[in-house]
């Protein structure tokens, strides 16, 4: 490839921008990093359009930047393409701090982001935009092509301090599409008004247990999978959950009973019992859980705690069957479904036992 002066000037310009912003030392706050990526992405986008640069040129830029700044991270071929897309995707957003002067880079240059005529990006605030890292933005650009969906996940990421991994999981679990769907429950009849809404929001109607790498009809396998990756399960349950234990022992007149999974929720200030069922919800499942809640409330609930809540977690359910099963039950409970995944995520391959090892954990 013949090297033109335009190309060499562009390499030098990017190099100087990186040096001036002290990016090599990796000390930039997230805002500065995003600003830098926007500026570089804008410059790259303009050069691709005016100079007709293709993928091979972008690859060469990544190589030459590495030569100019040995040890430089974050400017691979893939990341440069992402920066270009990043600048192009947000070229129609205007943030209040830059509404008149344009964006300011670390060396004082302006990068104008003009208002989209449709006003589609009006809800994108600086707090949201700069509230997540570039890896979050890249994931959202690639996975969420509809703006309302992207904004939803962006807001949730900032509000809940989601990691990149958590954001990816929530997108995979279709959280946006499931807005408004709540766990089937009897909270309206069994809980004080002050607790009804928060209790409903604390639980999901479906739990994606994609870190359990086995399709099984054995609830003990599912239980062991959850326990062996309890951090994953708690993170995906929602806010305020603390794990107490599995196979939690209850004693009634010298008879022993065991709750599959027992949690405490700091927000609801109550014990939460999960019972796992390998198949479809059955009416007797509600009766069993109701018994456990009665015992918990009588023997383990503290004076300042709210009544224990129970959840039957099953593979499938009939809404009408659940409705009839709950009619005469006075304890708060709900029924949710779970899904397993046959493909284990890369980041969990060294954490969870393989399917055979999980089976061997059965007692």
C-alpha positions as CSV (number, residue, x, y, z in Angstrom):
1,X,0.0,0.0,0.0
2,X,1.4,3.4,-1.0
3,X,1.6,5.8,1.9
4,X,0.1,9.2,1.2
5,X,0.7,12.4,3.1
6,X,-3.0,12.4,4.1
7,X,-2.5,9.0,5.7
8,X,0.7,9.9,7.6
9,X,-0.9,13.2,8.8
10,X,-3.9,11.2,10.1
11,X,-1.6,8.8,12.0
12,X,0.3,11.7,13.5
13,X,-2.9,13.5,14.5
14,X,-4.3,10.4,16.3
15,X,-0.9,9.9,18.0
16,X,-0.8,13.5,19.3
17,X,-4.4,13.3,20.5
18,X,-3.6,10.2,22.5
19,X,-0.4,11.7,24.0
20,X,-2.1,15.0,24.8
21,X,-4.9,13.2,26.6
22,X,-2.4,11.0,28.5
23,X,-4.3,7.9,27.4
24,X,-1.2,5.7,27.4
25,X,-1.0,5.9,31.2
26,X,-4.7,4.7,31.3
27,X,-5.5,7.5,33.8
28,X,-8.3,9.1,31.9
29,X,-11.7,9.1,33.6
30,X,-14.5,7.5,31.6
31,X,-15.7,10.9,30.3
32,X,-12.3,11.7,28.8
33,X,-11.9,8.3,27.3
34,X,-15.3,8.5,25.6
35,X,-14.5,12.1,24.4
36,X,-11.3,10.8,22.9
37,X,-13.0,7.9,21.1
38,X,-15.6,10.3,19.7
39,X,-13.0,12.6,18.3
40,X,-10.9,9.8,16.8
41,X,-14.0,8.0,15.5
42,X,-15.2,11.3,13.9
43,X,-11.9,11.8,12.2
44,X,-11.7,8.3,11.0
45,X,-15.3,8.4,9.7
46,X,-14.5,11.6,7.7
47,X,-11.3,10.1,6.3
48,X,-13.0,6.9,5.2
49,X,-15.7,9.0,3.4
50,X,-13.3,11.5,1.8
51,X,-10.3,9.3,1.1
52,X,-12.2,6.1,0.4
53,X,-10.3,4.1,3.0
54,X,-11.3,0.5,3.3
55,X,-10.8,-2.1,6.0
56,X,-7.2,-2.8,5.1
57,X,-6.3,0.9,5.8
58,X,-8.0,0.8,9.2
59,X,-6.0,-2.4,10.0
60,X,-2.8,-0.6,9.0
61,X,-3.7,2.4,11.2
62,X,-4.0,0.0,14.2
63,X,-0.6,-1.5,13.4
64,X,1.1,1.9,12.9
65,X,-0.3,3.3,16.1
66,X,1.1,0.3,18.0
67,X,4.5,1.0,16.4
68,X,4.4,4.7,17.3
69,X,3.2,4.0,20.8
70,X,4.4,0.5,21.9
71,X,2.2,-1.1,24.5
72,X,-0.8,1.1,23.5
73,X,-4.1,-0.7,24.4
74,X,-7.6,0.0,23.1
75,X,-6.7,0.9,19.5
76,X,-7.0,-2.5,17.8
77,X,-8.6,-2.8,14.3
78,X,-11.9,-3.8,16.0
79,X,-11.9,-0.9,18.4
80,X,-11.1,1.6,15.7
81,X,-14.1,0.4,13.8
82,X,-16.2,0.6,16.9
83,X,-15.0,4.2,17.5
84,X,-16.0,5.1,13.9
85,X,-19.4,3.6,14.5
86,X,-19.6,5.3,17.9
87,X,-19.1,8.8,16.4
88,X,-21.6,8.1,13.6
89,X,-24.3,6.6,15.9
90,X,-24.2,9.6,18.2
91,X,-23.8,12.4,15.7
92,X,-27.4,13.5,16.3
93,X,-27.3,13.8,20.1
94,X,-26.9,17.2,21.7
95,X,-26.0,17.4,25.4
96,X,-26.7,20.5,27.4
97,X,-23.1,21.3,28.4
98,X,-22.2,21.4,24.7
99,X,-25.3,22.9,23.3
100,X,-23.6,26.1,22.0
101,X,-19.9,25.5,22.0
102,X,-19.7,21.8,20.9
103,X,-17.7,19.1,22.6
104,X,-14.4,20.0,24.0
105,X,-11.5,17.5,23.7
106,X,-8.6,17.7,26.1
107,X,-6.7,20.0,23.8
108,X,-9.5,22.4,23.3
109,X,-10.8,21.2,20.0
110,X,-14.5,21.2,19.4
111,X,-16.5,18.2,18.3
112,X,-20.0,19.3,17.5
113,X,-22.9,16.8,18.0
114,X,-25.9,18.3,16.2
115,X,-29.5,17.8,17.1
116,X,-31.4,15.1,15.2
117,X,-34.4,16.7,13.5
118,X,-36.8,14.0,14.9
119,X,-35.6,14.7,18.4
120,X,-35.3,11.0,19.0
121,X,-32.2,11.4,21.2
122,X,-33.5,14.1,23.4
123,X,-33.7,11.8,26.4
124,X,-30.0,11.0,26.1
125,X,-28.4,13.1,28.9
126,X,-24.7,13.6,29.6
127,X,-25.2,11.6,32.9
128,X,-26.4,8.6,30.9
129,X,-24.0,8.9,28.0
130,X,-20.9,9.3,30.2
131,X,-22.3,7.0,32.9
132,X,-21.1,3.8,31.2
133,X,-17.8,2.7,29.6
134,X,-17.0,2.2,25.9
135,X,-17.5,-1.5,26.2
136,X,-21.1,-0.9,27.3
137,X,-21.7,1.5,24.4
138,X,-20.2,-1.0,21.9
139,X,-22.4,-3.8,23.2
140,X,-25.5,-1.5,23.0
141,X,-24.6,-0.4,19.5
142,X,-24.3,-4.0,18.3
143,X,-27.2,-5.5,20.1
144,X,-29.8,-2.8,20.3
145,X,-30.7,-1.2,17.0
146,X,-34.0,0.3,18.2
147,X,-33.3,3.5,20.1
148,X,-35.9,3.0,22.8
149,X,-34.4,-0.4,23.7
150,X,-30.9,1.0,23.8
151,X,-31.9,3.9,26.0
152,X,-33.7,1.5,28.4
153,X,-30.6,-0.6,28.9
154,X,-28.4,2.5,29.2
155,X,-30.6,3.9,31.9
156,X,-30.7,0.5,33.7
157,X,-26.9,0.2,33.5
158,X,-26.4,3.6,35.1
159,X,-29.1,3.1,37.8
160,X,-27.9,-0.3,38.8
161,X,-24.2,0.0,38.1
162,X,-24.2,-3.0,35.8
163,X,-21.0,-4.4,34.6
164,X,-20.5,-5.2,30.9
165,X,-21.2,-8.9,31.7
166,X,-24.4,-8.0,33.6
167,X,-25.6,-5.8,30.7
168,X,-24.9,-8.5,28.2
169,X,-26.9,-11.0,30.3
170,X,-29.9,-8.7,30.7
171,X,-30.0,-8.1,26.9
172,X,-29.8,-11.9,26.4
173,X,-32.6,-12.3,28.9
174,X,-34.8,-9.9,26.9
175,X,-35.4,-7.6,29.9
176,X,-36.6,-4.8,27.6
177,X,-39.2,-7.0,25.9
178,X,-40.4,-8.2,29.3
179,X,-41.1,-4.8,30.8
180,X,-44.4,-4.9,32.7
181,X,-44.3,-8.6,33.1
182,X,-44.4,-9.5,36.8
183,X,-44.2,-12.8,38.7
184,X,-47.7,-14.4,39.1
185,X,-48.4,-13.8,42.8
186,X,-51.0,-13.3,45.6
187,X,-49.3,-10.3,47.1
188,X,-52.3,-8.0,46.8
189,X,-54.3,-10.3,49.1
190,X,-51.5,-11.2,51.5
191,X,-49.2,-8.2,52.0
192,X,-49.7,-4.7,53.4
193,X,-50.3,-2.1,50.6
194,X,-46.9,-0.5,51.4
195,X,-45.1,-3.8,50.5
196,X,-47.1,-4.9,47.5
197,X,-45.4,-3.0,44.7
198,X,-41.8,-3.4,46.0
199,X,-42.4,-7.2,46.5
200,X,-43.8,-7.5,43.0
201,X,-40.7,-5.7,41.6
202,X,-38.3,-7.8,43.6
203,X,-39.1,-10.9,41.6
204,X,-39.1,-11.9,37.9
205,X,-41.6,-14.0,36.0
206,X,-38.7,-15.9,34.4
207,X,-35.1,-16.6,35.5
208,X,-32.5,-17.5,32.9
209,X,-30.1,-19.9,34.5
210,X,-27.7,-19.8,31.6
211,X,-24.7,-20.6,33.8
212,X,-26.0,-24.1,34.4
213,X,-24.6,-26.1,31.4
214,X,-27.1,-28.9,31.4
215,X,-30.6,-29.6,30.3
216,X,-32.1,-31.6,33.1
217,X,-35.4,-32.5,34.8
218,X,-33.7,-33.0,38.2
219,X,-34.3,-30.1,40.5
220,X,-31.3,-31.1,42.7
221,X,-29.0,-30.6,39.7
222,X,-30.5,-27.1,39.2
223,X,-30.2,-26.4,42.9
224,X,-26.5,-27.5,43.0
225,X,-25.8,-25.4,39.9
226,X,-27.3,-22.3,41.5
227,X,-25.4,-22.9,44.7
228,X,-22.1,-23.4,42.9
229,X,-22.6,-20.1,41.2
230,X,-24.6,-18.3,43.9
231,X,-23.1,-14.9,43.0
232,X,-24.4,-15.1,39.5
233,X,-27.9,-16.1,40.8
234,X,-28.0,-13.3,43.3
235,X,-26.8,-10.7,40.8
236,X,-29.6,-11.6,38.4
237,X,-32.3,-11.9,41.1
238,X,-32.4,-8.1,41.7
239,X,-31.6,-5.8,44.6
240,X,-31.1,-6.6,48.2
241,X,-30.9,-10.4,48.2
242,X,-28.5,-12.2,50.6
243,X,-28.0,-16.0,50.5
244,X,-28.7,-17.9,53.7
245,X,-28.3,-21.5,52.5
246,X,-29.6,-24.4,50.5
247,X,-31.5,-27.4,51.9
248,X,-32.3,-25.2,54.9
249,X,-33.5,-27.5,57.7
250,X,-36.8,-27.0,59.5
251,X,-37.9,-29.2,62.4
252,X,-41.5,-29.8,63.3
253,X,-42.3,-32.3,66.0
254,X,-39.0,-34.1,65.4
255,X,-39.7,-34.4,61.7
256,X,-37.3,-32.7,59.3
257,X,-38.1,-30.6,56.3
258,X,-35.8,-28.8,53.9
259,X,-36.2,-25.6,51.9
260,X,-34.3,-25.7,48.6
261,X,-32.9,-22.2,48.8
262,X,-33.4,-19.6,51.5
263,X,-32.5,-15.9,51.1
264,X,-33.0,-12.7,53.0
265,X,-34.1,-9.5,51.2
266,X,-32.8,-6.3,52.9
267,X,-35.2,-4.1,51.0
268,X,-38.3,-6.1,51.8
269,X,-36.9,-7.0,55.2
270,X,-38.1,-10.6,55.1
271,X,-37.0,-14.2,54.5
272,X,-37.5,-15.5,50.9
273,X,-37.8,-19.2,50.3
274,X,-37.3,-20.7,46.8
275,X,-38.6,-24.1,46.0
276,X,-37.3,-25.7,42.7
277,X,-39.6,-28.0,40.7
278,X,-38.4,-30.0,37.7
279,X,-41.6,-29.9,35.7
280,X,-44.8,-28.0,35.5
281,X,-46.3,-26.3,38.6
282,X,-48.7,-28.5,40.5
283,X,-51.3,-27.3,43.2
284,X,-49.5,-29.3,45.9
285,X,-46.4,-27.2,45.3
286,X,-48.2,-24.2,46.7
287,X,-49.3,-26.2,49.7
288,X,-45.8,-27.4,50.4
289,X,-44.4,-23.9,50.2
290,X,-47.2,-22.5,52.3
291,X,-46.2,-25.0,55.0
292,X,-42.6,-23.9,54.9
293,X,-43.6,-20.2,55.2
294,X,-45.8,-21.0,58.2
295,X,-42.8,-22.6,59.9
296,X,-40.4,-19.8,59.0
297,X,-42.8,-17.1,60.3
298,X,-43.3,-19.0,63.6
299,X,-39.8,-20.2,64.3
300,X,-37.3,-18.0,62.5
301,X,-38.9,-14.6,61.6
302,X,-37.6,-11.8,63.9
303,X,-40.0,-9.3,65.5
304,X,-39.0,-6.5,63.2
305,X,-39.2,-8.5,60.0
306,X,-42.1,-8.8,57.5
307,X,-43.7,-12.1,56.7
308,X,-41.6,-14.5,54.7
309,X,-42.3,-14.7,51.0
310,X,-42.1,-17.9,48.9
311,X,-41.4,-18.5,45.3
312,X,-42.0,-21.7,43.3
313,X,-39.4,-21.9,40.5
314,X,-40.5,-24.4,37.9
315,X,-40.0,-25.3,34.3
316,X,-43.5,-24.3,33.2
317,X,-46.8,-23.3,34.6
318,X,-50.5,-22.8,33.9
319,X,-51.7,-19.4,35.0
320,X,-55.1,-20.7,35.8
321,X,-53.8,-23.6,37.9
322,X,-51.7,-21.1,39.9
323,X,-54.7,-18.8,40.4
324,X,-56.8,-21.7,41.9
325,X,-53.9,-23.0,44.0
326,X,-53.4,-19.5,45.6
327,X,-57.1,-18.9,46.4
328,X,-57.1,-20.0,50.0
329,X,-53.5,-19.3,50.8
330,X,-52.7,-16.5,53.3
331,X,-48.9,-16.4,52.9
332,X,-47.4,-14.2,50.2
333,X,-46.0,-16.3,47.3
334,X,-45.4,-16.3,43.6
335,X,-44.6,-18.7,40.8
336,X,-41.9,-18.1,38.2
337,X,-40.3,-20.2,35.5
338,X,-36.7,-20.9,34.8
339,X,-34.7,-21.7,31.7
340,X,-31.4,-23.5,31.4
341,X,-28.8,-23.2,28.7
342,X,-26.8,-26.0,27.1
343,X,-24.1,-23.6,26.2
344,X,-21.9,-22.3,29.0
345,X,-20.5,-18.7,28.7
346,X,-16.8,-18.6,28.4
347,X,-16.3,-16.6,31.7
348,X,-17.9,-19.5,33.6
349,X,-16.2,-22.5,32.1
350,X,-13.6,-22.6,34.9
351,X,-16.1,-21.8,37.6
352,X,-18.9,-24.3,37.3
353,X,-18.4,-28.1,37.2
354,X,-19.3,-29.8,33.9
355,X,-22.6,-31.6,33.5
356,X,-21.2,-34.9,34.7
357,X,-19.7,-33.3,37.8
358,X,-23.0,-31.6,38.6
359,X,-24.7,-35.0,38.4
360,X,-22.2,-36.4,40.8
361,X,-23.1,-33.7,43.3
362,X,-26.5,-35.3,43.8
363,X,-27.1,-36.9,47.1
